[in-house]
Amino acid sequence: MRSRWRFVPLALLLLAAVEITVFVLVAQWIGVLWALLLAIAFTAAGLFLLGREGRRGWRRFRDAARGGTPAGREAAHGLTGVFAALLLIIPGFVSGITGLVLLIPPVRHLAAGRVQAATEKRVSPSMAGDLFGPRQVRVQRPPKPGTPEAASTPDEVIEGEIVD
């Protein structure tokens, strides 16, 4: 576990260097005052969205839990919105633009799906089923070797749900 985190300080230093470089380039292009105002606007938008996305995500999570449906998808969407808001709060244009892009609904849905997939890999199958509900899987079963169907027909596809 420790080896996974050893490059974090280097990555943060690289991110800071990229953010400063981009800020200098933007300041040369539109002016220092406008660049500062734009950075402040990103931070203000992030602070506003952090409260809104946090409340909205919590409300959807709570409603799903009360309704008896798996609340994991709602939690993944809420975490994605909060992460986008946090990226906007971080001073800098690269993180701000990344946060704005993450708020676009198709991108947000894709990112929430990645959060869900990463969570499913890290928890037990029964916990994943409780969080996200039954998962759809496609299983291909090849024909037995030596039978005439093995050479002439495609693999049979069996669809089903994983149930613990």
MOFEN-V396200 format. One record per backbone hydrogen bond with DSSP energy under -0.5 kcal/mol. CO is the residue of the C=O (numbers start at 1). NH is the residue of the N-H. If there is no record, write none. Layout:
co:CO nh:NH
co:CO nh:NH
//
This chain:
co:1 nh:4
co:1 nh:5
co:2 nh:5
co:2 nh:6
co:3 nh:6
co:5 nh:8
co:7 nh:11
co:8 nh:12
co:9 nh:13
co:10 nh:14
co:11 nh:15
co:12 nh:16
co:13 nh:17
co:14 nh:18
co:15 nh:19
co:16 nh:20
co:17 nh:21
co:18 nh:22
co:19 nh:23
co:20 nh:24
co:21 nh:25
co:22 nh:26
co:23 nh:27
co:24 nh:28
co:25 nh:29
co:26 nh:30
co:26 nh:31
co:27 nh:31
co:31 nh:35
co:32 nh:36
co:33 nh:37
co:34 nh:38
co:35 nh:39
co:36 nh:40
co:37 nh:41
co:38 nh:42
co:39 nh:43
co:40 nh:44
co:41 nh:45
co:42 nh:46
co:43 nh:47
co:44 nh:48
co:45 nh:49
co:46 nh:50
co:47 nh:51
co:48 nh:52
co:49 nh:53
co:50 nh:54
co:51 nh:55
co:52 nh:56
co:53 nh:57
co:54 nh:58
co:55 nh:59
co:56 nh:60
co:57 nh:61
co:58 nh:62
co:59 nh:63
co:60 nh:64
co:61 nh:65
co:62 nh:66
co:63 nh:67
co:64 nh:69
co:65 nh:68
co:71 nh:75
co:72 nh:76
co:73 nh:77
co:74 nh:78
co:75 nh:79
co:76 nh:80
co:77 nh:81
co:78 nh:82
co:79 nh:83
co:80 nh:84
co:81 nh:85
co:82 nh:86
co:83 nh:87
co:84 nh:88
co:85 nh:89
co:86 nh:90
co:92 nh:96
co:93 nh:97
co:94 nh:98
co:95 nh:99
co:96 nh:100
co:97 nh:101
co:98 nh:102
co:99 nh:103
co:100 nh:103
co:101 nh:104
co:104 nh:108
co:105 nh:109
co:106 nh:110
co:107 nh:111
co:108 nh:112
co:109 nh:113
co:110 nh:114
co:111 nh:115
co:112 nh:116
co:113 nh:117
co:114 nh:118
co:115 nh:119
co:116 nh:120
co:117 nh:121
co:118 nh:122
co:119 nh:123
co:124 nh:128
co:125 nh:129
co:126 nh:130
co:127 nh:131
co:128 nh:132
co:129 nh:133
co:131 nh:72
co:135 nh:162
co:137 nh:160
co:139 nh:141
co:139 nh:158
co:140 nh:142
co:141 nh:156
co:144 nh:147
co:147 nh:150
co:148 nh:151
co:148 nh:152
co:149 nh:153
co:156 nh:141
co:157 nh:159
co:158 nh:139
co:160 nh:137
co:161 nh:163
co:162 nh:135
//
